[in-house]
Amino acid sequence: MNAMVMNAKGVPIIETWDAMKRRHFNERVEVLSYLAAGNLTYRQAATVLDVDQGAISKFIHRNHLGIKFKEATRMLSQSRRDKIARVLGERIALSQAEPRLTCKEAAKKLGVSRDCLKAYSQRHSIKWKPHGA
């Protein structure tokens, strides 16, 4: 049977469908707010609630709730950080080597797409020879 609610005269009445939906919505918002305030990530909250983390994200965004969970941090191994630094150093050196290369020429030499190298270069402030110069 549905949850019982008392009216103004103290007489029990059956909770309406809309009241149940509102209560369930409010309970979800309350639980998610509590978990977010506890500095949990989406993944941790999903584990606690035994639900897919996408379901939590969709619920928050669909209802424009503005609940913010802690950002997950990725721990990279030292060898991975070294490789990233080496690749960055190589690309910076290539951009400054003579004769200077355009982004398109460098991408071909590195075996990556021009758009990929262009985005990478913008993110890391790498300047290539202007096209047609």
Secondary structure, DSSP 8 states (H G I E B T S, - for coil): ---EEE-TTS-EEE--HHHHHHHHHHHHHHHHHHHHHTT--HHHHHHHHTS-HHHHHHHHHHTT-------------HHHHHHHHHHHHHHHHHHHSSS--BHHHHHHHHTS-HHHHHHHHHHTT---B-TT-
